[in-house]
Amino acid sequence: MIGIGSGQRRIGKYELYKRMANNKMEEIWIGRDPQSRSYAIIKVFYTTLHTDSDAMLQFRQQVEQVADLHHPNIARIYDLSIIPSQNPDSQFASMICLVTEYVEGQSLAEYMQNTPSRGKMRPGAEAMQIFAPLGQAIDYAHQHGVIHGNLKPTNILLRKDSEAGGQPGEPVLTDFGFLKLLETRGGTASPFYLAPEQVRGQPAIERSDTYSLGVILYEFCTGVLPFRGNRPIAIMLQHLNTPPTPPALMNTTLPSALTNVILRGLAKEPARRFANASSMSLALAHSLNLPIPESLSKSVNVQSIMQELEDSSAPLSQTEADMSPSQKNGAGGQTLSSMSGAGMAFPHAARSRARGKGMLNPWLLASVAVLLLAAFVTIGTLLLAPQNNGAAPANQIVGHAYFVNSGQFNGNGPQGINDELQLNLAGIPDPPDGKTYYAWLLADRSVSESLPISLGPLRVDHGTARLLYRGDAQHTNLLQVASRFLITIEDTQHPTTNPLIDTSTWRYYAEIPEQPGPTDKLHFSMLDHFRHLLVESPELSIRGLHGGLAFWFVKNTFAVVDAANSAREAWHNSDPTTIRKQVIQILDYIDGSSFVTTDVPHGTPLLADAQASQIALLGLAPNAPAPPGYVYNGEIPPGYVYLISEHMGGAIESPQTTPDQKALAIKINKALDVEVSTLSQARQDAKQLLAMSRTQLLQPAALAILNDLATQAQDAYTGQINPTTGQSDGGALWTYNNLQRLVAFDIRLYPPS
C-alpha cells in the first residue's frame, strides 16, 4: 500500500492538521509540530519513478540544492522522504513527502485577482514592494547555482504578517522547477509564463527566470497576460514568435519608461533581456520615479547596473524587444529589400518522386512547411518605414496590416485563426483639427452586401500609428470575410458607420488581389489560394475537414511531436506497448491512412485520428498532376506537402505578386530544405523502432533512436539552434511567420498614382 490512509494523522513529527488540496497524483497538507508548535506545508507526491532511478536521483539533488538556500524571500525546505511502494499492483512506484516552510497569506495570483483596479491604474509603491524582494531572491538563487524555472504568480506567496495599510505582504518564492521531474500537476509549468527557450525544450537559464518575471510584471501592470489562448500549444508558440500587445494599449496610464522595462523583460532573445532580476527592479523603480529600496541598494552594485541601463536605455519597439530573430532577419539575416532583384521567380513545386515508395522530393516536401503553424501561432510584427511627420509620397508603402491569431480557436474550424489584426503605420500626417483617422476591413470587391468592419480610430503620434483589433466575440476568421483594408478621415464627433458611401474620405488603402491568375487552370486568384491555405480548402472540405490546409497540417505535425515525446517517456517507464503505439501513430500521420500499410505490419490498426489522417503529411505525388484546388474525389489525395506547395505556388504566380513576395518565398524555400530532412528522418526512426521486439525496445539502443526521433520531430517543429547566435533557424515556426507576411496588406496612399 502506498499513500496516506484515511486514518493516518501523522507524517514524521508532523500532525496532519488540514488538507489543502488533493488529487490522484498529489496531496497538500498543513502539518503541525506539537513540540515546537510550528506549522509546515507537507506536499505528498505519487510518482511512477523508482527510488533508485536516475530521474529520482536528479530530483533529490535539486531538492537539496534548494534546501541549502537561506533567504527571507525563499520558502525553506525542511525535509524530504522518498518511500518505495510495497504493492506490486500499484500504478505508482514511490511516494515523496516534501516538508516546506508554512507561509500564511495569499498568493500573488490571488492578490492581483482581488484588486479591482489592477490593470487600470498606474502601479506605484506596491509594485516595488513585490518586485524588489523577488528580484533579490531570484538573483540570490542564481548566485548559488539554482534556477527557479517555474516562476508564476501562484508560486509567489505574500506573507500575511507583513501586510500593512492594504499593501501586499512580503513575497516568498515557492515550488522551484524540480517538481517537473515528478510529472505531477503541481510540477507542471504554466505555458503563460514560459520563456521561449523553455518552450523549445531547452533547460531554463537565469534569463529564463527574468523573462517569467517580465510576464508577471506585464500582468501586474495591465491586468491581463501578454499571451492568451485556450490551448497550451497556442500560447507557447506565441512566446516564440509573437510580440506581446503593447502594454500601454492595455493600460493607458503606463508611462513609456515602464512600457520599455516590460518589453525588455519580454525580449525573445535572452541576450536582450535584463542581465539579472535586480536590474529589472532598479529599472522599474526608475521608470516609476520611486526611490531605490534600501535592501536592494545594499545587495547590488547600483552604479554599475544603472550605467548598464543607461547604455541600453533606447526605447524598445516591437521590432526589437518583442520579435524573434527570424522575424527581424528572415532566414539569412537579410531584409526583404536586400533580397529583391530582377529575374527572381518563384519555383514551381517539383512533382517527381524522391524515393522508391513514392514520397515527394525534398523541395516539394519543404514547400509545405511554409504553412506548418498557421492554425496555432500569431504572426510577427512589422517592418516599418522610418518615422516621418510629413505625408508619404504616392505609392510609397506607409505601413502594414497583418492578420493575428488570438489562440481562441475552434479545434475543427477557422474560428480563432486570423481573428485579429495588427496595424503599424509610419510617415503619415496628423489629421486636421476636429478630424480623426478610422481603420476598416472591407469585403471582397465581388461582394456587394457585406458591411465594413470598423477597427476603430487611429491615434497618430509623430507620424506613426499602431492598432490591435481584437476581432469579435465569435473569433471570426477575418481573412474569410475580408480582403481589403481602408483608412478614412472622419469628423471626430460624427464619424460614419459606412465608409463605402463617400469615397472622398478615403486616405490609405490596400487589398489582396482577387483576380484569377491567367495560368491558373481552375481560375483561382492569390486571395483564393491564401484562403485555401488558411481558411477553407476544396480538397479538405469534401472530406469533412474545415479550417484550411495549414490548419490540419499543423495539427498532424504536432501530433507527431507529441507522439515522439510520449514514446520516449514510455521507454523510461519500461512500457514497450506504449512505445509501439506511439510509433505507429507517427507513421499514420506521416504516411496517411491510405499509405501507412506499407510501413507497418499487415493487419496493424490505424491508431491516429481517422479523419485527420485521411491526408498524409508527406504522402504520394499523383501520377497525373492536377491544378491546385482539384478535390481528388474518389481518389487517394496527395499529401499536405504536395497540396500546400501547389497552393503556395498558385498564390505567388499571381500577376499581382510583388518582388518582395517573390524574394520572401525563395527565402522560405531555402530554409525549408533542412526541415524536410528532419521530418523524413523521423519517419525512418519510427520504422526502425517498429521493427524491434518488445525486449529490444527497452534496450539503450532503442532509447538512442527514440531520442533522435524526438529531436528530429522537434527540429521540424521549432527549427534547429544556430550555434553562432544561439537562436532557432528555420523550422515550422519561422516558416509560418513568413507565410503570414505574404498575406499582409501593403498600405499606400489612396488613390494610387
C-alpha positions in Angstrom: 0.0 0.0 0.0 1.3 3.5 -0.8 -0.4 6.8 0.1 -1.9 8.5 3.1 -4.6 6.3 4.6 -7.9 7.6 5.7 -7.0 7.1 9.4 -3.4 8.3 9.1 -2.9 11.5 11.1 0.8 11.9 11.2 3.9 12.1 8.9 7.1 12.0 10.7 7.0 14.5 13.6 4.2 16.5 12.0 0.5 16.0 12.7 -1.7 16.3 9.6 -3.6 19.4 10.6 -5.6 20.5 7.4 -5.7 19.1 3.9 -5.4 22.0 1.4 -5.5 20.0 -1.9 -6.0 16.5 -3.1 -5.9 14.7 -6.5 -4.8 11.4 -7.9 -1.1 12.5 -8.1 -0.6 14.6 -5.0 -1.9 15.9 -1.7 -1.0 19.1 0.1 -1.4 19.4 3.9 -0.8 21.9 6.6 1.2 20.0 9.2 1.8 20.9 12.9 4.9 20.1 15.0 3.4 19.6 18.5 6.7 20.1 20.2 7.7 23.5 18.7 4.0 24.4 18.0 5.1 25.5 14.5 3.4 24.7 11.2 4.8 23.5 7.9 3.5 22.6 4.4 3.6 18.9 3.7 3.4 18.0 0.0 2.9 14.4 -0.9 3.5 13.3 -4.5 2.8 9.9 -6.0 5.1 9.0 -8.9 5.9 6.2 -11.3 9.6 6.9 -10.7 11.5 4.3 -8.8 13.6 5.3 -5.8 16.8 4.2 -7.5 16.1 5.7 -10.9 18.3 8.4 -12.4 15.4 10.9 -12.5 14.8 10.3 -8.8 18.4 10.9 -8.1 18.3 14.1 -10.1 15.2 15.2 -8.2 16.8 14.5 -4.8 19.9 16.5 -5.8 17.9 19.5 -7.0 15.8 19.5 -3.8 19.0 19.5 -1.7 20.3 22.5 -3.7 17.1 24.5 -2.9 17.2 23.3 0.7 20.6 24.9 1.0 19.2 28.3 0.1 18.7 30.7 3.1 17.0 33.8 2.0 14.0 35.6 3.7 12.1 35.6 0.4 12.6 31.9 -0.4 10.4 29.3 1.3 12.6 26.9 3.3 12.7 23.2 2.6 12.9 21.3 5.9 12.8 17.6 5.0 12.4 15.1 2.1 11.3 11.5 2.3 11.1 9.0 -0.5 9.1 5.9 0.2 9.0 2.9 -2.2 5.7 1.2 -2.9 5.3 -2.3 -1.4 2.4 -3.1 -3.6 3.4 -4.7 -7.0 0.0 -4.0 -8.4 0.1 -0.2 -7.6 0.4 2.1 -10.6 2.8 4.2 -8.5 6.4 3.2 -7.7 7.1 5.8 -5.0 5.6 8.3 -2.6 7.5 11.5 -1.9 7.0 13.7 1.2 8.4 17.2 0.9 8.1 19.4 4.0 8.5 23.1 3.4 8.0 26.4 5.3 4.5 27.4 6.0 3.8 31.0 4.7 0.4 32.3 5.8 -1.1 34.6 3.2 -2.5 34.8 -0.2 -0.6 34.2 -3.5 0.3 36.9 -5.8 -2.2 35.5 -8.3 -5.0 35.9 -5.6 -3.8 39.4 -4.8 -3.9 40.5 -8.5 -7.3 38.9 -8.9 -8.8 40.5 -5.8 -7.6 44.0 -6.6 -10.4 45.6 -8.7 -8.3 48.4 -10.1 -5.4 46.2 -11.2 -4.6 46.9 -14.9 -6.5 50.2 -14.9 -4.3 52.4 -12.6 -0.6 53.3 -12.8 1.3 51.0 -10.5 3.1 52.6 -7.6 5.0 51.7 -4.4 3.3 48.3 -4.1 5.0 47.2 -7.3 8.4 47.8 -5.7 7.3 46.1 -2.5 6.7 43.0 -4.5 9.3 43.0 -7.4 12.3 44.3 -5.5 12.4 41.4 -2.9 11.5 39.0 -5.7 14.4 40.2 -7.8 16.8 39.8 -4.9 15.6 36.3 -4.1 15.9 35.2 -7.7 19.4 36.6 -8.0 20.4 35.0 -4.7 19.3 31.6 -6.0 21.1 32.2 -9.3 24.3 33.0 -7.4 24.1 29.7 -5.7 23.5 27.8 -8.9 19.8 27.4 -8.7 17.3 28.3 -11.5 13.7 28.6 -10.4 12.4 27.5 -13.8 8.7 27.6 -12.7 8.0 31.3 -11.9 4.3 32.2 -11.9 2.0 34.2 -9.6 0.7 31.1 -7.8 4.2 30.2 -6.8 4.7 33.6 -5.1 3.2 33.9 -1.6 2.6 37.2 0.2 3.2 37.0 4.0 0.1 38.0 5.8 2.0 39.1 8.9 3.9 41.7 6.8 0.8 43.4 5.3 0.3 47.0 6.2 -2.4 49.5 5.3 -3.8 47.4 2.5 -0.4 46.9 0.9 0.7 43.5 -0.3 2.7 41.3 2.1 6.4 40.4 1.6 6.7 38.0 -1.3 8.1 34.5 -0.8 9.2 32.2 -3.7 8.0 28.6 -3.6 7.7 25.5 -5.8 11.0 25.6 -7.7 11.1 23.8 -11.0 12.5 20.5 -9.7 8.8 19.4 -9.3 8.5 19.0 -13.0 10.7 15.9 -12.7 7.8 14.2 -11.0 5.3 15.0 -13.8 2.6 15.9 -11.3 0.1 18.7 -11.6 2.0 20.7 -9.1 5.1 20.5 -11.1 3.5 21.4 -14.4 4.9 24.7 -15.7 2.2 27.1 -16.8 2.5 27.9 -20.6 1.6 31.5 -19.8 5.0 32.2 -18.1 7.4 30.0 -20.0 10.5 31.6 -21.7 10.9 31.0 -25.4 14.0 28.7 -24.8 11.9 26.6 -22.3 9.2 26.3 -25.0 11.8 24.9 -27.3 12.6 22.2 -24.8 15.9 23.7 -23.7 16.8 23.9 -20.0 15.9 27.0 -18.1 18.7 29.6 -17.7 19.0 32.6 -15.5 17.4 34.9 -18.0 14.5 32.4 -18.4 13.6 33.5 -14.8 13.8 37.2 -15.7 11.6 36.5 -18.7 9.0 34.9 -16.5 9.3 37.8 -14.1 8.7 40.1 -17.1 5.5 38.2 -17.9 4.3 38.7 -14.2 5.2 42.4 -14.4 3.2 42.7 -17.6 0.2 41.1 -15.9 0.6 43.2 -12.8 0.6 46.4 -14.7 -2.1 45.6 -17.3 -4.4 43.1 -15.6 -4.0 40.6 -18.5 -1.4 38.3 -19.7 0.8 39.2 -22.7 -0.1 35.9 -24.5 -3.6 34.4 -24.2 -5.5 31.5 -25.6 -7.4 28.4 -24.6 -4.8 25.8 -25.6 -1.3 25.5 -24.2 0.4 24.9 -27.6 -1.1 28.1 -29.0 0.2 30.1 -26.0 3.7 28.5 -26.1 4.1 29.3 -29.8 3.1 32.9 -29.2 6.1 33.1 -26.7 8.3 32.0 -29.6 7.2 34.3 -32.4 4.5 36.8 -31.4 5.1 40.2 -30.0 3.0 41.0 -26.9 0.2 43.5 -27.2 1.9 46.9 -26.2 1.2 47.3 -22.5 0.2 50.9 -23.0 -2.7 49.7 -25.1 -4.0 47.6 -22.2 -3.4 50.3 -19.6 -3.2 53.8 -20.9 -1.8 55.1 -17.6 1.5 53.4 -18.0 4.5 55.7 -18.7 6.6 55.0 -21.7 9.6 54.2 -19.4 7.7 51.5 -17.7 6.5 50.1 -21.0 10.1 49.9 -22.1 11.0 48.0 -18.9 8.2 45.4 -19.6 9.1 44.9 -23.2 12.8 44.5 -22.4 11.9 41.8 -19.9 9.9 40.0 -22.6 12.6 40.1 -25.3 12.6 36.8 -27.3 16.4 36.7 -27.3 17.9 36.1 -23.8 20.8 38.5 -24.5 18.3 41.4 -24.9 16.7 40.9 -21.6 17.9 42.3 -18.3 21.1 40.7 -17.1 19.5 39.8 -13.8 16.3 40.3 -11.8 17.7 43.1 -9.7 18.5 45.1 -12.9 14.8 44.8 -13.7 13.8 46.0 -10.2 16.1 49.0 -10.5 14.7 49.9 -13.9 11.2 49.5 -12.5 11.9 52.0 -9.7 13.5 54.4 -12.2 10.5 54.2 -14.5 8.1 54.9 -11.7 10.2 57.7 -10.2 10.4 55.8 -6.9 13.4 55.7 -4.6 15.5 52.5 -4.7 14.7 50.3 -1.7 17.5 50.2 0.8 17.7 46.5 0.8 18.2 46.5 -3.0 20.8 49.2 -2.9 22.8 47.2 -0.3 22.7 44.0 -2.2 23.7 45.1 -5.7 26.1 47.5 -7.4 23.6 50.2 -8.1 26.0 52.4 -10.0 27.1 49.6 -12.3 23.6 48.5 -13.1 22.3 52.0 -13.7 25.2 52.5 -16.1 24.2 49.4 -17.9 20.6 50.6 -18.1 21.8 54.0 -19.3 23.8 52.4 -22.0 20.8 50.4 -23.2 18.1 52.9 -22.5 16.9 53.4 -26.1 13.2 52.7 -26.2 12.4 49.1 -27.4 10.0 48.9 -30.2 8.2 45.7 -31.1 10.7 45.3 -33.9 13.4 44.9 -31.2 12.3 43.5 -27.9 9.3 41.6 -29.0 10.4 39.9 -32.2 12.2 36.7 -32.6 15.5 36.8 -34.6 13.8 35.2 -37.5 11.1 37.9 -37.7 13.7 40.6 -37.7 16.2 39.0 -40.1 14.4 36.3 -42.1 16.2 33.1 -43.0 19.5 34.6 -43.7 19.5 37.8 -41.8 18.7 40.0 -44.8 15.8 42.3 -45.2 13.3 41.8 -48.0 14.5 44.7 -50.0 18.1 43.4 -49.9 17.0 40.1 -51.5 14.7 41.6 -54.1 16.2 41.5 -57.5 15.5 41.3 -61.2 14.7 37.9 -62.6 13.7 36.3 -59.3 10.9 33.9 -59.8 9.0 31.6 -57.5 9.9 28.0 -58.4 7.3 25.5 -59.3 6.8 22.6 -57.0 8.6 19.6 -58.4 6.4 16.6 -59.0 8.9 13.8 -59.3 9.2 11.1 -56.7 12.1 11.3 -54.2 12.2 7.7 -53.2 11.1 4.3 -54.4 7.9 4.3 -52.3 6.6 7.4 -54.0 7.2 10.1 -51.3 7.7 13.6 -52.6 11.0 15.1 -53.5 12.9 17.4 -51.0 11.8 20.7 -52.5 8.2 19.7 -52.6 8.3 18.4 -49.1 9.9 21.7 -48.0 7.3 23.8 -49.6 4.6 22.5 -47.2 6.4 23.6 -44.1 5.8 27.2 -45.2 2.4 26.8 -43.6 3.2 24.5 -40.7 1.8 26.5 -37.9 -0.8 28.8 -39.4 -3.6 27.4 -37.2 -1.8 28.0 -33.9 0.5 30.9 -33.8 0.0 34.6 -34.1 2.3 36.4 -36.5 5.4 38.5 -36.0 5.4 42.3 -36.1 6.0 44.6 -38.9 8.9 46.0 -40.9 8.2 49.8 -40.7 9.4 52.7 -42.7 11.3 55.4 -40.9 9.2 57.7 -38.9 8.2 60.9 -40.6 5.7 63.6 -39.7 5.2 64.5 -43.4 2.9 62.9 -45.8 4.2 59.8 -47.7 4.8 60.1 -51.4 2.2 58.5 -53.7 2.6 54.7 -54.0 5.1 54.5 -51.1 4.2 51.9 -48.5 3.3 53.6 -45.3 2.8 50.5 -43.2 1.4 47.0 -43.0 -1.6 45.2 -41.5 -1.1 41.6 -40.5 -3.7 39.0 -39.5 -3.1 37.8 -36.0 -4.3 34.6 -34.3 -5.8 35.0 -30.8 -5.4 31.3 -29.9 -9.2 31.2 -29.0 -9.8 28.8 -31.9 -12.3 26.1 -32.7 -10.5 22.8 -32.9 -12.3 21.8 -36.1 -12.8 25.1 -38.0 -11.4 28.5 -38.8 -12.6 30.4 -35.8 -9.7 32.0 -33.8 -7.3 31.9 -36.7 -6.6 35.3 -38.3 -9.3 36.7 -36.0 -7.3 39.8 -35.0 -5.5 42.4 -37.0 -2.2 44.2 -36.1 -1.7 47.6 -37.8 1.5 49.7 -37.9 1.9 52.9 -39.9 4.7 55.4 -40.3 5.1 58.6 -42.2 1.5 59.9 -42.2 0.5 63.4 -41.3 -1.6 64.3 -38.2 -5.3 64.7 -39.1 -6.7 68.3 -39.2 -8.3 69.7 -36.1 -11.7 68.1 -35.5 -10.8 65.1 -37.7 -9.8 61.5 -36.8 -8.4 58.6 -38.9 -10.5 55.4 -38.8 -9.5 52.0 -39.9 -11.7 49.4 -41.7 -11.8 46.0 -43.2 -13.8 45.6 -46.4 -15.2 42.6 -48.0 -14.1 41.4 -51.5 -14.8 43.7 -54.4 -17.2 41.0 -55.7 -19.3 41.0 -52.5 -21.8 43.8 -52.6 -23.9 43.2 -49.5 -21.3 42.9 -46.7 -21.0 45.8 -44.2 -17.5 47.1 -43.5 -15.8 46.0 -40.2 -14.9 49.0 -38.1 -11.5 48.6 -36.5 -11.8 51.9 -34.6 -10.0 55.3 -34.5 -6.3 55.7 -35.1 -4.2 57.9 -32.8 -1.2 59.4 -34.7 1.9 60.2 -32.7 4.8 61.9 -34.6 3.7 60.3 -37.9 3.2 56.8 -36.5 0.1 54.9 -35.6 -0.5 51.4 -34.1 -3.7 49.5 -33.6 -4.6 46.0 -32.5 -8.1 45.0 -33.5 -9.2 42.1 -31.3 -12.0 40.8 -33.5 -15.5 39.8 -32.5 -16.8 37.5 -29.8 -17.1 34.6 -32.2 -13.4 34.9 -33.2 -14.3 35.0 -36.8 -11.5 34.4 -39.3 -11.2 37.8 -40.8 -9.4 36.5 -43.9 -12.5 34.5 -44.6 -14.7 37.6 -44.8 -12.4 40.5 -45.8 -9.7 41.1 -48.4 -9.4 44.9 -48.4 -8.1 47.4 -45.8 -9.0 51.1 -45.6 -8.3 54.2 -43.6 -10.7 57.1 -43.8 -10.6 60.6 -42.3 -13.8 61.4 -40.4 -15.4 64.1 -38.3 -14.3 63.3 -34.8 -17.7 63.9 -33.3 -19.8 62.3 -36.0 -17.9 59.5 -37.8 -19.6 57.5 -40.5 -20.8 54.0 -40.0 -20.3 53.0 -43.6 -17.2 54.4 -45.5 -18.4 52.9 -48.8 -21.0 55.7 -49.2 -18.4 58.5 -49.6 -15.0 57.6 -51.1 -13.8 61.2 -50.7 -13.0 60.3 -47.1 -10.6 57.5 -48.2 -6.9 58.2 -47.4 -5.0 54.9 -47.3 -5.9 51.6 -48.9 -4.7 48.0 -49.5 -6.1 44.8 -50.9 -5.2 41.2 -51.5 -5.7 40.6 -55.3 -8.7 38.5 -56.2 -8.3 38.5 -60.0 -7.7 34.9 -61.2 -4.2 34.2 -62.5 -4.0 33.7 -66.3 -2.1 30.4 -65.9 -4.4 29.0 -63.1 -6.4 26.2 -64.7 -9.2 26.4 -62.1 -9.2 30.2 -62.2 -8.2 30.8 -58.6 -6.7 34.1 -57.5 -4.0 34.9 -55.0 -6.7 35.5 -52.4 -8.3 32.2 -53.2 -5.1 30.3 -52.7 -4.3 32.1 -49.4 -7.8 31.2 -48.2 -7.3 27.6 -49.2 -4.2 27.6 -47.1 -5.6 29.4 -44.0 -9.4 29.3 -44.2 -11.1 26.6 -46.2 -9.6 24.1 -48.8 -11.6 22.4 -51.5 -9.5 19.3 -51.1 -10.3 19.1 -47.4 -13.9 20.4 -47.2 -15.0 17.5 -49.4 -13.6 15.2 -46.7 -15.2 16.9 -43.8 -12.1 18.8 -42.7 -12.5 22.5 -42.2 -10.1 25.2 -41.4 -7.6 25.2 -44.3 -4.6 23.1 -45.3 -2.3 24.8 -42.9 -4.6 24.2 -40.0 -4.7 20.4 -40.5 -1.1 20.2 -41.5 0.0 21.8 -38.2 -2.3 19.6 -36.1 -0.9 16.5 -37.6 2.7 17.7 -37.3 2.2 18.5 -33.7 0.6 15.0 -33.2 4.0 13.6 -34.5 5.9 15.7 -32.0 3.6 14.7 -29.1 3.8 11.0 -30.0 7.6 11.1 -30.3 7.9 12.6 -26.8 5.4 10.1 -25.4 7.3 7.2 -26.9 10.5 8.3 -25.3 8.8 8.7 -22.0 7.4 5.2 -22.3 10.9 3.9 -22.5 11.8 5.4 -19.2 8.6 3.8 -17.8 9.6 0.4 -19.3 6.5 0.3 -21.4 7.1 -1.3 -24.8 3.4 -1.4 -25.6 3.0 2.3 -25.5 6.3 2.8 -27.4 4.9 0.7 -30.3 1.5 2.5 -30.2 3.1 6.0 -30.4 5.5 4.9 -33.2 2.5 3.6 -35.2 0.7 6.9 -34.7 3.7 8.7 -36.1 3.7 6.7 -39.2 -0.1 7.0 -39.5 0.2 10.8 -39.7 3.4 10.9 -41.8 2.2 8.3 -44.3 -1.6 8.9 -44.1 -4.2 6.2 -43.6 -4.1 5.1 -47.3 -0.3 4.6 -47.5 0.8 3.6 -43.9 0.0 -0.1 -44.6 3.3 -0.3 -46.5 5.3 0.7 -43.4 3.5 -1.2 -40.6 2.9 -5.0 -40.2 -0.1 -6.5 -42.0 -3.3 -6.1 -40.0 -2.0 -3.2 -37.8 -5.0 -1.0 -36.9 -5.0 2.8 -37.6 -4.2 4.5 -34.3 -4.2 8.1 -35.5 -7.4 10.1 -35.8 -9.1 8.5 -38.8 -10.5 11.8 -40.1 -7.3 13.8 -39.6 -5.1 11.2 -41.2 -7.1 10.9 -44.4 -4.3 13.0 -46.0 -0.7 12.2 -45.2 1.9 14.7 -44.1 4.4 13.6 -46.8 2.2 11.5 -48.9 2.3 10.4 -52.6 2.7 12.6 -55.6 -0.1 12.0 -58.1 0.8 10.3 -61.4 -1.0 12.9 -63.4 -0.5 16.3 -61.6 -3.7 18.3 -61.2 -4.0 22.0 -60.6 -4.3 23.3 -57.1 -7.9 23.2 -55.9 -8.6 19.8 -57.6 -10.5 17.8 -55.0 -9.4 14.3 -55.8 -13.0 13.0 -55.4 -12.9 9.2 -55.3 -9.1 9.2 -55.4 -6.3 8.9 -52.8 -5.3 12.5 -52.2 -1.7 13.6 -52.3 -0.1 14.6 -49.0 -0.3 18.0 -47.3 3.2 18.7 -48.6 2.1 18.5 -52.2 -1.3 20.3 -51.7 0.3 23.2 -49.8 3.2 23.6 -52.2 0.7 23.7 -55.1 -1.4 26.4 -53.5 1.7 28.3 -52.4 2.9 28.3 -56.0 -0.5 29.3 -57.3 -0.6 32.3 -55.0 2.8 33.5 -55.8 2.4 33.1 -59.5 -0.4 35.7 -59.5 0.4 38.7 -61.8 0.0 41.0 -58.8 2.8 39.3 -56.8 5.3 41.9 -55.6 9.1 41.4 -55.9 9.3 41.3 -52.1 6.8 38.4 -52.0 8.8 36.5 -54.6 12.0 37.1 -52.6 10.4 36.0 -49.4 9.1 32.8 -51.0 12.6 32.0 -52.2 14.0 32.6 -48.7 11.3 30.3 -47.2 12.1 27.6 -49.8 15.8 27.7 -49.0 15.2 27.5 -45.2 12.8 24.5 -45.5 15.2 22.0 -47.1 16.6 21.2 -43.7 13.2 20.8 -42.2 12.1 18.3 -44.8 15.1 16.1 -44.0 14.3 16.1 -40.3 10.7 15.0 -40.9 11.9 12.3 -43.2 14.4 11.1 -40.7 11.7 10.9 -38.1 9.9 8.5 -40.4 13.0 6.3 -40.8 13.5 6.3 -37.0 9.9 5.2 -36.5 10.2 2.4 -39.0 13.4 1.2 -37.3 11.7 1.1 -33.9 8.7 -0.7 -35.2 10.9 -3.5 -36.4 12.2 -4.2 -32.9 10.9 -6.7 -30.5 9.5 -5.8 -27.1 12.8 -6.7 -25.4 14.8 -4.7 -27.9 12.6 -1.6 -27.4 13.7 -1.4 -23.8 17.4 -1.6 -24.6 19.7 1.5 -24.6 20.0 1.3 -28.4 16.2 1.9 -28.7 16.5 4.9 -26.4 19.1 6.4 -28.7 16.7 6.1 -31.6 13.8 7.5 -29.6 16.0 10.4 -28.6 16.8 11.1 -32.3 13.1 10.7 -33.2 12.1 13.3 -30.7 14.9 15.6 -31.8 14.0 15.3 -35.5 10.3 16.0 -34.8 11.1 18.9 -32.5 13.6 20.4 -35.0 11.0 20.2 -37.8 8.6 22.0 -35.5 10.8 24.7 -33.9 13.9 24.7 -36.1 17.5 23.9 -35.2 19.7 26.0 -32.9 22.3 28.1 -34.7 25.5 27.6 -32.5 26.7 31.1 -33.5 23.6 33.0 -32.5 22.0 30.5 -30.0 18.7 31.0 -31.8 16.5 28.7 -33.9 17.0 28.8 -37.7 14.3 27.5 -40.0 11.6 25.2 -38.7 7.9 25.4 -38.8 7.6 28.5 -36.6 9.9 30.6 -38.8 8.1 29.4 -42.0 4.7 30.2 -40.5 5.6 33.8 -39.7 6.9 34.4 -43.1 3.9 32.8 -44.8 1.5 35.1 -43.0 3.7 38.0 -44.0 2.9 37.0 -47.6 -0.8 37.6 -46.8 -0.3 41.0 -45.3 -1.7 44.3 -46.5 0.8 46.8 -48.0 -0.8 50.1 -47.2 -0.4 53.0 -49.6 -1.9 56.5 -50.1 -5.3 56.5 -51.8 -5.9 56.9 -54.6 -2.7 55.5 -56.0 -1.0 57.4 -58.8 
